[in-house]
């Protein structure tokens, strides 16, 4: 017997879409400034060819046993950051992830199959995060020290769950996809 283990790239992955970012900052007189930032990603196609010459399939907007980790066709972050003249900053961020469908619901015949009704779709998720920081001037030997306090996922939004049949072990953990969704719920942090 023997093992044939060639070193070559046997498949391909192609992604098409648009990444957009916009930033705007304006002064608010004696109360500081407000900065707005928008970062968004639209995925038009996410083509996978497992082996050269094999049929390609599109996983944009899908997840599951073949496509693996969810590939939402839209996601964004919108952040408002208020910088005060009193050494304090406050930031509010809205993170959005669009809904995705089980790859077995696709019209592509290489993906389509029967799927459990409750696993057909992972709904969209919105997360709100709040962060505040204060800079203390001349603290001991330091010229300044900044303290930060924040709460991620303020509303304690749970991640979408799927059944075990739709939860491939390589991509899924705890019946969800932790690389895409907040699995810890509300998260409070403090730093100095």
C-alpha positions, 0 to 999 in steps of 0.5 A: 500500500501507499499514500498519494499526497500531491502538493497542488491546489485542487479547488478554487474560491471566487468572491464578487461584491462591494466593500464600502466605507464612508467617514464624516466628522463635524464640530459641535461648538463647545461640546466637541465633535461627532464622527460618523463611520459606515463600513458595509460589505455586499457579497454578490457571488461566493463561488466554490469549485471543490475540484478542477472541472467540478461544478461550481456552486454559489454560497452567497447568502447561504450556510450549511452542510456544503457551504459551511459558515454563513456568508450573508449577502449584506453586513455593516457597521455604523458607528457614531463617536462623540469626542468631548472637550472634557477628555471623554469619548462616547461611541455607539455602534450598530452591527448588522448581519443579514439573514442567510438560508440553508444551502439545501434550499438553493435552486442550484441542483448541486446543493438542493436537498431536503431540509428540516423546516426549522433550519431553513433560515438563520434570521438577521441580527442587529447588535448594539455596542456602547463604549466610553473612555476618559483620559486622566492627565498626569497620573503619577509617572505617566503623562496620561492614563485612559480608562475604558468601559464598554458593553457589547451586545447591549440588548443581549441578542442571542445567536440564531440556532440550528439543529445538529443535522445542519451544524457541520462540526468543522464550522459550527459549535454549540448549534450556531456559528461563533465566527459570525454571531455573538455567542456570549450575549451581553459582554461588559469590559473595562480597561485602563 
